[in-house]
Amino acid sequence: MKNEVAVVIVGAGPAGLATSACLNLLSISNIILERENCCASLWRHRAYDRLNLHLAKEFCHLPHMPHPPTAPTFIPRKDFIQYLEDYVSHFDVKPKYCRMVESAAFDGKAKRWCVMATNSESGVAEEYSCRFLVVATGENSKEFIPAVPGLESFNGEVLHSSKYKSGSKYSGKAVLVVGCGNSGMEIAYDLANYGAKSSIVVRSPFHVLTKEIVQLGMTLLKSSPCNMVDDLVLSLGKLHFADMTKYGIVRPSKGPFYLKETTGKSPVIDVGTLKKIESGDIQVLPELKRVDGNEAIFANGNSHRFDAIVFATGYRSTARKWLKEDDYLLNQDGMPKHDFPNHWKGKNGLYCAGFSRRGLAGLSMDAQNVANDIKMCYNNEM
């Protein structure tokens, strides 16, 4: 049976939930199709235990529902999950779970999108017909582990950061973390706290700031030019942190907020990792070149033996595997072809939400833009 609806949203992460809520407020019928058996599966099942939101709560809420004044400034993961559950309830968002979208194609004659999905619980194929389609599967849809020569010969544990929960089982073991973004740096810290021999691969320059400095910078950006804010936060960062170049950690030539705006790359928000590096509890290593058994060989020619390797190497979008009939909105990597803030609107009623590389604030902006534009199209067509 064909299901007729105004809008189909693919993905019940924060971007999909926010888009559905905004559409509900505008009385526009919509359905969320989610492949997992819950909403926000990344936050529920693919995040480590000690995770807190690294940005202050005023930058981490969804549309029309700020965090209460009593909430901590930096919200713990479990509290954010509860916030999402309250959000779903408050705005009457009702995702259809266990729906794996197989294809979505635009029918030019009918001027509607045909979305085919499989109910993974029953195995039944389902068809949805909609005037508007929103891709909300996000930037973090599928775990990415780079090809490392010889990795298949490694006899220890190999896992992506999405499978890492706690360093408690790695006490006394040598663990290599590949990737020096926020997840990699915090996992290396967590491992060291549990008594693991923790090492982290650092391949390129990055900024390190405290969460308080980032909060100040984001607040100032509302009224001050990016270059002035960058100058200030860099000065504060240099006062707070020692020079880490002797450990292989080098700052980029461009400022942290400039890089975030132009490349989407976030500064590392330190949770104590740098002190662990200074004390020798965490070893910094250059690029991993290959693996030979339990030996990892690095760009400087040195090798070290490890019991486990954690790849904090990010995720990839999977939207282009099922999205057909689109040569305007998304590139072959499933990311927007157009730069922020013009990245969210395609053709024929196609949109994306949650691809701005600007975190929860960015996806909230996307959701409101998408819903308002659909409302305007509806009014024009009536």
C-alpha positions as CSV (number, residue, x, y, z in Angstrom):
1,M,0.0,0.0,0.0
2,K,1.3,3.5,-0.9
3,N,1.5,5.9,2.0
4,E,0.6,9.5,1.0
5,V,2.1,12.3,3.0
6,A,3.3,15.9,2.4
7,V,6.8,15.4,3.7
8,V,9.0,12.4,4.2
9,I,12.0,13.0,6.5
10,V,14.8,10.3,6.4
11,G,16.6,10.1,9.7
12,A,15.4,10.5,13.3
13,G,18.6,12.1,14.7
14,P,18.3,15.6,16.1
15,A,18.0,17.2,12.6
16,G,15.1,14.9,11.7
17,L,13.4,15.5,15.0
18,A,13.8,19.2,14.8
19,T,12.5,19.4,11.2
20,S,9.4,17.3,12.1
21,A,8.7,19.5,15.1
22,C,8.9,22.7,13.0
23,L,6.6,21.1,10.4
24,N,4.1,20.0,13.1
25,L,4.0,23.6,14.4
26,L,3.0,24.7,10.9
27,S,0.4,21.9,10.6
28,I,2.2,20.2,7.7
29,S,1.9,16.4,7.7
30,N,5.2,14.5,7.8
31,I,6.7,11.1,8.5
32,I,10.2,10.3,9.7
33,L,11.7,7.1,8.5
34,E,14.5,5.8,10.8
35,R,16.6,2.7,10.2
36,E,17.3,2.1,13.9
37,N,14.8,1.1,16.6
38,C,15.1,4.5,18.4
39,C,15.7,8.1,17.8
40,A,19.1,9.7,18.2
41,S,20.9,6.4,18.0
42,L,24.3,8.1,17.7
43,W,23.8,9.7,21.1
44,R,22.3,6.5,22.7
45,H,24.4,3.8,21.3
46,R,27.5,5.2,19.6
47,A,28.9,7.5,22.2
48,Y,31.4,6.9,25.0
49,D,30.3,7.0,28.6
50,R,32.1,10.1,29.8
51,L,30.8,12.3,27.0
52,N,29.3,15.7,27.9
53,L,28.3,18.3,25.3
54,H,31.4,20.3,24.7
55,L,29.5,23.5,23.8
56,A,27.4,25.5,26.3
57,K,23.7,24.8,26.5
58,E,22.7,28.0,24.7
59,F,24.3,26.7,21.6
60,C,22.9,23.1,21.9
61,H,19.2,23.2,21.9
62,L,16.6,22.4,19.1
63,P,14.1,24.9,17.8
64,H,11.4,26.3,20.1
65,M,12.7,24.5,23.2
66,P,15.8,25.9,25.0
67,H,17.3,24.1,27.9
68,P,15.9,25.2,31.3
69,P,17.9,27.7,33.5
70,T,18.4,24.9,36.0
71,A,20.3,22.7,33.4
72,P,24.1,22.6,33.7
73,T,26.0,24.8,31.3
74,F,27.7,21.8,29.7
75,I,25.0,19.1,29.5
76,P,25.9,15.4,30.2
77,R,25.0,12.9,27.5
78,K,22.3,11.2,29.5
79,D,20.6,14.5,30.2
80,F,20.8,15.4,26.5
81,I,19.1,12.1,25.6
82,Q,16.4,12.9,28.1
83,Y,16.0,16.4,26.5
84,L,15.5,14.7,23.1
85,E,12.9,12.4,24.5
86,D,11.1,15.4,26.1
87,Y,11.3,17.2,22.7
88,V,9.8,14.3,20.8
89,S,6.9,14.1,23.3
90,H,6.3,17.9,23.5
91,F,6.1,18.4,19.7
92,D,4.3,15.1,19.0
93,V,7.0,13.8,16.8
94,K,6.3,10.1,15.8
95,P,9.1,8.5,13.9
96,K,8.6,5.2,12.1
97,Y,11.4,3.0,13.4
98,C,13.2,0.0,11.7
99,R,12.6,1.5,8.3
100,M,15.6,1.2,6.0
101,V,15.2,3.5,3.0
102,E,16.3,1.7,-0.1
103,S,15.6,4.4,-2.7
104,A,14.1,7.8,-3.2
105,A,13.4,9.1,-6.7
106,F,11.5,12.1,-8.1
107,D,8.6,11.4,-10.5
108,G,8.6,14.4,-12.8
109,K,5.2,13.6,-14.2
110,A,3.4,13.3,-10.8
111,K,5.7,15.9,-9.3
112,R,6.2,13.7,-6.2
113,W,9.0,11.8,-4.6
114,C,8.6,8.0,-4.4
115,V,10.4,6.6,-1.3
116,M,10.9,2.8,-1.0
117,A,11.7,1.5,2.5
118,T,12.0,-2.0,4.1
119,N,10.5,-2.7,7.5
120,S,13.5,-4.5,9.1
121,E,11.2,-6.1,11.7
122,S,8.7,-7.6,9.3
123,G,10.7,-7.7,6.1
124,V,7.8,-5.9,4.3
125,A,8.6,-3.3,1.6
126,E,6.8,0.0,2.1
127,E,6.2,2.8,-0.4
128,Y,5.8,6.4,0.5
129,S,4.7,9.2,-1.9
130,C,5.5,12.8,-0.9
131,R,5.7,16.3,-2.3
132,F,8.8,17.1,-0.2
133,L,11.7,15.0,0.8
134,V,14.2,15.9,3.6
135,V,17.5,14.1,3.9
136,A,18.3,14.2,7.7
137,T,20.6,11.2,7.9
138,G,23.4,13.7,8.8
139,E,27.2,13.8,8.4
140,N,27.7,10.9,10.9
141,S,25.7,8.1,9.2
142,K,28.4,5.4,8.8
143,E,31.6,4.8,10.7
144,F,34.8,5.4,8.7
145,I,38.0,3.4,9.2
146,P,40.8,4.3,6.8
147,A,42.7,1.6,4.9
148,V,45.9,0.8,6.7
149,P,48.3,-1.6,5.1
150,G,48.6,-4.8,7.2
151,L,45.7,-3.9,9.6
152,E,44.2,-7.4,8.9
153,S,47.3,-8.9,10.5
154,F,46.7,-7.2,13.8
155,N,46.0,-9.8,16.5
156,G,44.5,-7.4,19.1
157,E,41.2,-5.6,19.2
158,V,40.4,-3.1,16.4
159,L,37.3,-0.8,16.9
160,H,35.8,2.4,15.7
161,S,35.3,5.1,18.4
162,S,31.5,4.6,18.0
163,K,32.0,1.2,19.7
164,Y,34.2,2.5,22.5
165,K,32.4,3.0,25.8
166,S,35.0,3.1,28.6
167,G,38.7,2.5,29.3
168,S,37.9,0.3,32.3
169,K,38.7,-3.0,30.4
170,Y,42.0,-1.6,29.0
171,S,43.9,-1.1,32.3
172,G,47.6,-2.1,31.8
173,K,47.1,-2.5,28.0
174,A,48.8,-0.5,25.3
175,V,46.1,1.2,23.2
176,L,46.6,3.3,20.1
177,V,44.1,6.0,19.3
178,V,44.1,7.1,15.6
179,G,42.6,10.5,15.2
180,C,43.1,13.7,17.2
181,G,39.7,15.4,17.0
182,N,37.6,15.8,20.1
183,S,36.6,12.2,20.3
184,G,40.1,10.9,19.8
185,M,41.7,13.2,22.4
186,E,39.0,12.5,25.0
187,I,39.2,8.7,24.4
188,A,43.0,8.9,24.9
189,Y,42.4,10.8,28.1
190,D,39.8,8.3,29.3
191,L,42.2,5.4,28.6
192,A,45.0,7.0,30.5
193,N,42.7,7.6,33.5
194,Y,42.0,3.9,33.6
195,G,45.6,3.0,33.6
196,A,46.1,2.1,30.0
197,K,49.3,2.9,28.1
198,S,47.6,5.4,25.9
199,S,49.0,6.7,22.6
200,I,47.4,9.0,20.0
201,V,48.3,9.7,16.4
202,V,48.6,13.3,15.4
203,R,48.9,14.0,11.7
204,S,48.1,17.7,11.2
205,P,47.9,21.0,13.1
206,F,44.9,21.7,15.3
207,H,43.7,24.3,17.8
208,V,43.2,23.4,21.5
209,L,41.0,25.5,23.7
210,T,39.0,25.2,26.9
211,K,35.2,24.9,26.8
212,E,35.0,28.2,28.6
213,I,37.1,30.0,26.0
214,V,35.0,28.5,23.2
215,Q,31.8,29.6,25.0
216,L,33.2,33.1,25.2
217,G,34.2,33.1,21.6
218,M,30.8,31.9,20.3
219,T,29.1,34.5,22.4
220,L,31.3,37.3,21.0
221,L,30.8,36.1,17.4
222,K,27.2,37.3,17.7
223,S,28.4,40.9,17.6
224,S,32.1,40.9,16.7
225,P,34.1,40.0,13.5
226,C,35.5,36.5,13.3
227,N,39.2,37.7,13.1
228,M,38.9,39.8,16.3
229,V,37.3,36.8,18.1
230,D,40.0,34.5,16.8
231,D,42.8,36.9,18.0
232,L,41.2,37.0,21.5
233,V,40.6,33.2,21.9
234,L,44.1,32.4,20.6
235,S,45.7,34.8,23.1
236,L,43.6,33.2,25.9
237,G,44.6,29.7,24.7
238,K,48.3,30.5,24.7
239,L,48.0,31.8,28.2
240,H,46.2,28.7,29.4
241,F,48.2,26.0,27.6
242,A,51.9,25.5,27.4
243,D,53.7,25.3,24.0
244,M,53.0,21.8,22.8
245,T,55.2,21.8,19.7
246,K,57.8,19.6,21.3
247,Y,55.1,16.9,21.7
248,G,54.1,17.2,18.0
249,I,51.0,19.4,18.5
250,V,51.1,22.5,16.3
251,R,48.6,25.3,15.9
252,P,47.2,26.0,12.4
253,S,48.1,29.4,10.8
254,K,44.4,30.3,10.6
255,G,42.2,31.0,13.6
256,P,39.8,28.4,15.2
257,F,36.5,30.1,14.3
258,Y,37.7,30.9,10.8
259,L,38.5,27.3,10.2
260,K,35.2,26.2,11.6
261,E,33.4,28.6,9.4
262,T,35.3,27.8,6.2
263,T,36.1,24.1,6.6
264,G,33.8,22.8,9.3
265,K,36.8,21.6,11.4
266,S,36.3,22.2,15.1
267,P,39.0,23.1,17.6
268,V,39.8,20.4,20.2
269,I,38.2,21.3,23.5
270,D,40.6,20.0,26.1
271,V,39.3,17.8,28.9
272,G,42.7,17.2,30.5
273,T,44.4,15.4,27.7
274,L,47.2,18.0,27.3
275,K,48.3,17.6,30.9
276,K,48.4,13.8,30.4
277,I,50.6,14.3,27.3
278,E,53.0,16.6,29.3
279,S,53.2,14.1,32.1
280,G,54.0,11.3,29.7
281,D,50.8,9.4,30.5
282,I,49.8,9.8,26.8
283,Q,52.3,9.4,24.0
284,V,51.9,11.4,20.8
285,L,52.9,9.6,17.6
286,P,53.0,10.7,14.0
287,E,51.0,9.2,11.1
288,L,50.4,5.5,11.2
289,K,51.9,4.0,8.0
290,R,51.3,0.3,8.4
291,V,50.7,-2.6,10.8
292,D,52.7,-5.8,11.0
293,G,51.1,-8.2,13.5
294,N,50.8,-6.3,16.8
295,E,53.5,-3.8,15.7
296,A,52.4,-0.4,14.4
297,I,54.9,1.4,12.2
298,F,54.8,5.2,12.0
299,A,55.9,7.9,9.6
300,N,59.2,8.5,11.6
301,G,60.2,4.9,11.1
302,N,59.6,3.9,14.7
303,S,57.4,1.0,15.7
304,H,55.4,0.2,18.8
305,R,53.5,-2.8,20.0
306,F,49.8,-2.4,20.9
307,D,47.0,-4.5,22.3
308,A,44.2,-2.5,20.8
309,I,43.6,0.2,18.2
310,V,40.7,2.7,18.4
311,F,40.0,4.6,15.2
312,A,38.5,8.0,16.0
313,T,38.5,8.7,12.3
314,G,34.9,10.0,12.0
315,Y,32.0,9.1,9.8
316,R,30.7,9.4,6.3
317,S,27.3,10.3,4.8
318,T,25.4,7.5,3.1
319,A,22.7,9.5,1.5
320,R,23.9,9.0,-2.1
321,K,23.4,5.2,-1.7
322,W,19.6,5.6,-1.8
323,L,18.9,9.1,-3.1
324,K,18.3,9.1,-6.9
325,E,17.4,11.9,-9.3
326,D,19.6,14.5,-7.6
327,D,22.4,16.3,-9.3
328,Y,22.1,19.6,-7.5
329,L,21.9,19.3,-3.7
330,L,24.5,16.6,-2.7
331,N,27.8,15.6,-4.1
332,Q,29.0,12.0,-4.5
333,D,30.2,11.9,-0.9
334,G,26.6,12.7,0.2
335,M,27.5,16.2,1.4
336,P,26.1,19.5,0.2
337,K,27.5,20.9,-3.0
338,H,26.8,24.4,-1.9
339,D,28.4,26.3,0.9
340,F,26.6,27.4,4.1
341,P,24.2,29.1,4.4
342,N,22.9,28.0,1.0
343,H,23.5,24.3,1.4
344,W,20.0,23.1,2.6
345,K,17.7,23.6,-0.4
346,G,17.7,21.5,-3.6
347,K,15.2,21.2,-6.5
348,N,11.9,19.5,-6.8
349,G,11.1,19.8,-3.1
350,L,14.3,18.2,-2.0
351,Y,16.1,19.5,1.2
352,C,18.8,18.4,3.6
353,A,19.1,19.2,7.4
354,G,22.0,18.6,9.6
355,F,24.8,18.9,7.0
356,S,26.1,22.4,7.8
357,R,29.1,21.2,9.9
358,R,27.8,23.6,12.6
359,G,26.6,21.2,15.2
360,L,23.2,21.5,16.9
361,A,22.9,25.2,16.3
362,G,23.4,24.6,12.6
363,L,20.9,21.8,12.3
364,S,18.4,23.8,14.2
365,M,18.8,26.6,11.7
366,D,18.4,24.1,8.9
367,A,15.2,22.6,10.3
368,Q,13.5,26.0,10.6
369,N,14.6,27.1,7.1
370,V,13.3,23.8,5.6
371,A,10.0,24.0,7.4
372,N,9.4,27.6,6.5
373,D,10.3,27.1,2.9
374,I,8.0,24.1,2.6
375,K,5.2,26.2,4.1
376,M,5.9,29.0,1.6
377,C,5.9,26.5,-1.3
378,Y,2.6,25.0,0.0
379,N,1.0,28.5,0.1
380,N,2.2,29.3,-3.4
381,E,0.8,26.0,-4.8
382,M,-2.6,26.3,-3.1
